[in-house]
Amino acid sequence: MEHDVALTVKGLKTYFYNNNRCNRAIDGVSFEIRQGKTLCIVGESGCGKSVTAASIMQLLPTLSRIEEGEITYHGPDGPVRIDALDRGGAQMRSIRGKEIAMIFQDPMTALNPVYSIGFQIKEMLMYHTGLGRRARHDKAIDLLASMGIPLPERRVNDYPHLYSGGMRQRAMIAIAMSCNPRILIADEPTTALDVTIQAQIFELMETLKRDNGTAIMLITHDMGVVAELADDVAVMYMGNIVEAGPVGTVMRNPVHPYTRALLDSIPVLGRGKDQEIKAIPGQTPDPYDRPKGCQFADRCMHRIDKCDEMPPETQVSDDHRVMCWRYQEFASNGR
């Protein structure tokens, strides 16, 4: 095991149970997050990105459980099997927030409306650090300042509804970063923000990675963000990672039809309004009534009879893997 791997996920299966039916939300996912690097997990809504994050944080809803697989956190005191820990136990609570922090998708629902922003940052510091009351207050102001919030010594006492969307997201990042976590999981952290604020938030995350060596797992459905920020990328579809590898390899030589379709659906700056943007046909299948073979087969232009069987995970090269029966044809013909 390389010393710079911060978290390893191996063969993870997370299932949801509902009215005597089972949704295999995550169905055998493996990846690793490296220290000081960004892994982008990309895919359409409902493919299992957020469930993967919730599994790592042990924040799954009641009627769901990790059925198989391992989540190993490589901490300073040696490896810890997160999947084996009690969800609400002391060890998981000490890791959650302090060593593995998460920025949630919607800061309005993630922040508590009845407590000031400062209180919510100081609460984190109270649980995870030995700082005194005055030091916690000063640290909260410093964190807000470092996130680019104006007049932090005044805004620290404001409630979430007095912050704009971008400022709330920064406050969320301030809470997540208050204890200098080794791993930061960002679940679509800029979904509701305008483009200029998005760029600032991503810049902040890059600074954290550079200055603190933070390992970042960024969940997104935007291939443009992936090209800009990722070191490694994992493309997810219906609970499986269908293609994964270093960002340059996957972007330049995608060998799964779904990855290619995602890249074809992005407008390219400078090509003008006449460029063809191809939408992916069809809908994602019902998770309770899945196709028996390749999950993407019904929407794939390259479907063959063999696709009625689930393709195995195949190594295209040392660090590039794919789940597709016809990947070799795509590998040879390029983009």
ZAMARGU-4260 file (C-alpha; in steps of 0.2 Angstrom, whole numbers, plus 5000, padded with zeros to 4 digits):
<rodrens>
0) 5000/5000/5000 | 5007/5017/4995 | 5010/5028/5010 | 5000/5043/5001 | 4983/5034/5000
5) 4971/5042/5012 | 4956/5031/5010 | 4953/5014/5001 | 4936/5008/4996 | 4935/4990/4990
10) 4920/4981/4983 | 4907/4992/4992 | 4889/4987/4991 | 4876/4998/5000 | 4858/4993/4998
15) 4842/5002/5003 | 4827/4992/5009 | 4809/4999/5005 | 4792/4990/5006 | 4800/4973/5004
20) 4811/4979/4989 | 4829/4981/4988 | 4838/4995/4979 | 4856/4990/4976 | 4862/5009/4976
25) 4880/5005/4977 | 4884/4988/4969 | 4903/4984/4970 | 4912/5000/4970 | 4931/5001/4972
30) 4943/5017/4972 | 4956/5026/4982 | 4958/5044/4987 | 4976/5050/4988 | 4984/5063/5000
35) 4985/5080/4992 | 4975/5074/4976 | 4957/5076/4970 | 4947/5062/4965 | 4931/5067/4955
40) 4916/5055/4955 | 4905/5060/4941 | 4888/5054/4934 | 4870/5058/4932 | 4858/5061/4947
45) 4854/5045/4955 | 4869/5035/4950 | 4875/5033/4968 | 4888/5047/4971 | 4880/5054/4987
50) 4877/5037/4994 | 4895/5033/4992 | 4899/5048/5002 | 4886/5044/5015 | 4893/5027/5016
55) 4911/5033/5020 | 4904/5046/5033 | 4893/5032/5040 | 4878/5044/5038 | 4867/5032/5029
60) 4848/5032/5032 | 4840/5019/5044 | 4834/5007/5031 | 4850/5005/5022 | 4866/4996/5026
65) 4883/4991/5019 | 4881/4973/5014 | 4899/4970/5008 | 4915/4978/5005 | 4928/4987/5015
70) 4931/5006/5018 | 4948/5008/5026 | 4954/5025/5032 | 4973/5026/5033 | 4975/5037/5048
75) 4990/5043/5057 | 4988/5029/5069 | 4986/5016/5056 | 4972/5009/5046 | 4954/5010/5052
80) 4940/4999/5045 | 4926/5012/5044 | 4913/5000/5038 | 4916/4990/5054 | 4913/5004/5066
85) 4896/5008/5075 | 4888/5023/5066 | 4885/5033/5081 | 4900/5026/5091 | 4913/5037/5099
90) 4927/5031/5087 | 4916/5036/5072 | 4911/5052/5079 | 4930/5057/5083 | 4934/5053/5064
95) 4919/5061/5057 | 4922/5080/5056 | 4940/5080/5063 | 4949/5068/5050 | 4936/5066/5037
100) 4925/5081/5034 | 4910/5084/5022 | 4903/5099/5013 | 4885/5095/5009 | 4875/5099/4993
105) 4864/5112/5000 | 4871/5123/5013 | 4853/5130/5018 | 4848/5113/5024 | 4865/5108/5031
110) 4867/5124/5042 | 4855/5125/5057 | 4844/5141/5055 | 4842/5144/5074 | 4861/5145/5078
115) 4873/5158/5072 | 4887/5154/5060 | 4900/5157/5073 | 4891/5145/5085 | 4891/5131/5073
120) 4910/5133/5069 | 4914/5134/5087 | 4904/5119/5091 | 4915/5109/5079 | 4931/5116/5088
125) 4924/5112/5105 | 4921/5094/5101 | 4937/5091/5091 | 4951/5103/5098 | 4957/5108/5115
130) 4954/5126/5112 | 4947/5138/5125 | 4932/5149/5123 | 4941/5164/5118 | 4953/5155/5106
135) 4938/5146/5098 | 4930/5163/5094 | 4946/5170/5087 | 4948/5154/5076 | 4930/5155/5070
140) 4934/5173/5064 | 4950/5168/5056 | 4941/5154/5047 | 4928/5165/5040 | 4941/5178/5035
145) 4951/5164/5026 | 4935/5159/5016 | 4934/5177/5010 | 4919/5183/5020 | 4919/5202/5022
150) 4919/5209/5040 | 4921/5192/5048 | 4921/5199/5066 | 4904/5205/5063 | 4897/5192/5052
155) 4902/5178/5064 | 4887/5182/5075 | 4875/5182/5060 | 4862/5168/5057 | 4862/5158/5041
160) 4847/5167/5033 | 4858/5183/5033 | 4871/5175/5022 | 4870/5174/5003 | 4871/5157/4995
165) 4889/5159/4991 | 4893/5165/5008 | 4883/5150/5016 | 4893/5138/5006 | 4909/5146/5012
170) 4903/5145/5030 | 4900/5127/5027 | 4918/5125/5020 | 4924/5134/5036 | 4915/5122/5047
175) 4922/5107/5037 | 4940/5114/5037 | 4940/5120/5055 | 4949/5105/5061 | 4961/5103/5046
180) 4954/5086/5041 | 4965/5074/5031 | 4951/5070/5019 | 4937/5082/5012 | 4922/5075/5004
185) 4913/5089/4994 | 4896/5084/4987 | 4892/5095/4973 | 4898/5110/4983 | 4893/5123/4970
190) 4876/5117/4963 | 4866/5132/4968 | 4880/5145/4965 | 4883/5157/4951 | 4898/5154/4940
195) 4910/5167/4948 | 4906/5161/4965 | 4909/5143/4959 | 4926/5148/4953 | 4930/5155/4970
200) 4924/5140/4980 | 4935/5129/4969 | 4950/5140/4971 | 4948/5139/4989 | 4948/5120/4988
205) 4963/5120/4978 | 4972/5131/4991 | 4967/5119/5005 | 4974/5104/4995 | 4990/5113/4991
210) 4993/5121/5008 | 4987/5106/5020 | 4989/5091/5008 | 4971/5087/5010 | 4964/5073/5000
215) 4948/5078/4991 | 4934/5068/4985 | 4923/5079/4974 | 4906/5073/4968 | 4900/5082/4953
220) 4890/5079/4936 | 4900/5093/4927 | 4913/5086/4916 | 4920/5104/4914 | 4924/5104/4933
225) 4932/5087/4931 | 4944/5093/4918 | 4948/5108/4928 | 4951/5101/4946 | 4953/5082/4945
230) 4969/5072/4947 | 4959/5056/4945 | 4941/5053/4939 | 4929/5039/4942 | 4913/5039/4931
235) 4898/5031/4940 | 4882/5024/4932 | 4868/5015/4942 | 4879/5010/4957 | 4895/5005/4947
240) 4911/5013/4942 | 4910/5010/4924 | 4927/5019/4920 | 4941/5026/4931 | 4959/5032/4929
245) 4970/5048/4929 | 4960/5063/4922 | 4971/5065/4907 | 4969/5047/4901 | 4950/5046/4904
250) 4947/5063/4896 | 4958/5060/4881 | 4954/5042/4878 | 4937/5037/4885 | 4934/5019/4882
255) 4916/5017/4889 | 4901/5023/4879 | 4894/5032/4894 | 4910/5042/4897 | 4910/5047/4879
260) 4892/5052/4879 | 4895/5063/4894 | 4909/5072/4885 | 4899/5074/4869 | 4885/5082/4879
265) 4896/5097/4884 | 4896/5113/4873 | 4914/5118/4869 | 4919/5136/4871 | 4923/5145/4855
270) 4914/5133/4843 | 4899/5145/4842 | 4880/5141/4842 | 4880/5129/4828 | 4890/5115/4836
275) 4881/5099/4839 | 4877/5094/4857 | 4871/5076/4859 | 4860/5072/4873 | 4861/5054/4880
280) 4845/5045/4874 | 4832/5037/4886 | 4831/5038/4905 | 4841/5029/4919 | 4833/5013/4923
285) 4822/5010/4938 | 4833/5005/4953 | 4821/4992/4959 | 4819/4985/4941 | 4836/4985/4933
290) 4842/4977/4917 | 4850/4961/4920 | 4866/4964/4911 | 4876/4981/4908 | 4865/4994/4916
295) 4869/5007/4902 | 4864/4994/4888 | 4847/5001/4884 | 4854/5019/4881 | 4869/5013/4872
300) 4872/5015/4853 | 4885/5001/4853 | 4874/4988/4861 | 4877/4970/4856 | 4869/4953/4862
305) 4884/4950/4874 | 4878/4966/4884 | 4864/4955/4892 | 4878/4949/4903 | 4886/4961/4916
310) 4904/4965/4909 | 4918/4962/4921 | 4930/4976/4927 | 4945/4976/4915 | 4961/4985/4916
315) 4964/4995/4900 | 4981/5000/4907 | 4990/5000/4924 | 4979/5014/4931 | 4964/5014/4919
320) 4950/5002/4921 | 4933/5000/4912 | 4917/4989/4913 | 4912/4987/4894 | 4913/4972/4882
325) 4918/4983/4868 | 4931/4994/4876 | 4945/4988/4864 | 4936/4995/4849 | 4935/5012/4857
330) 4953/5012/4864 | 4959/5010/4846 | 4948/5023/4837 | 4951/5037/4850 | 4939/5052/4852
</rodrens>
